[in-house]
Amino acid sequence: MVSTPSLETIEPFYQLVRGIGPVIGNLPLNVLEVFEQESRVILAEHKDQTACLLCLASLARITRSLHGSHAQEVVSPEGAFSTSRHGSRFQTWLLNIHKYFGSERGHKTLGFITLRVISSCSMLNSVSVEDERRYILLAKDVLDSVDTREIDSWIQRKTAVIDKLHLKMQGLAMQPELQSAVSASIG
């Protein structure tokens, strides 16, 4: 990666992952490992929420590309990946990515993307509608990879946050396409 990651430096990888879909597993493992390691650092230390959102969306796309539409499909009942075509190093790498969408960090991921969507609803006048729609759709991209059991559990524990999001949507004169994107993001 680069010495100072930003939206501009992360965006190309997201577009690559988005474009190549299921053949992501054909990229060299060392490239995928470096991206996962750099993403971990960005998510832990970076203040740019959009860069963090792009990292999560990229990791979410990788997870879905390799294992289906939702993260719970990735893990067997025993908790191990069923990736017979790859070795244990690949499995370890994929488990590291799955942590963001499963029970280990899924609740943090859900909190982050929900707050990002609430923020998007609040910033409508400060950035373009296209940018806000993009942020909301990136959040939806991440949400599509979070284990549905984790989502259900999080919603039950965080009803006040969901209510706040609904109020933000209703209180703003949102453009219809943004309202649709937000509604899709929160179900």
C-alpha angles and dihedrals in degrees: 000000000000132000094248111030116207141161089276094053097043097043095074092056091048090051090049093051091045092050102045098043115171095014089068086100088067093064113102110274092230090060091050092046092051091050092049091048093047091046090053090054093046092049092049100042112015121103096198103099093194091055089050091048091051091051091051092045090051092049090046092052090050091051093048094043091056100037116018138269102315132039095234088068088062096065126062120220088266090056096246127119117250096219103136092164091064134053131245093271089060091046091052091050092050092047089054090055094044091058089077092058104034136062096294099063104353092105091056091048091051092048092050096049093044091052089046091054091047088050090050090053089051097047100052093123097045099057136028122279088239092057093047092047088050092052091049092048090049088053089051089050089056094043090055089065099047114104107260090225088057091048092051092048092047093049091052091052097040105044091136091060092048090048090051090052091051090049091050090052093048095042095055127071089235122184110253094244091054092047088053092049093049092047090051090050095055098035 
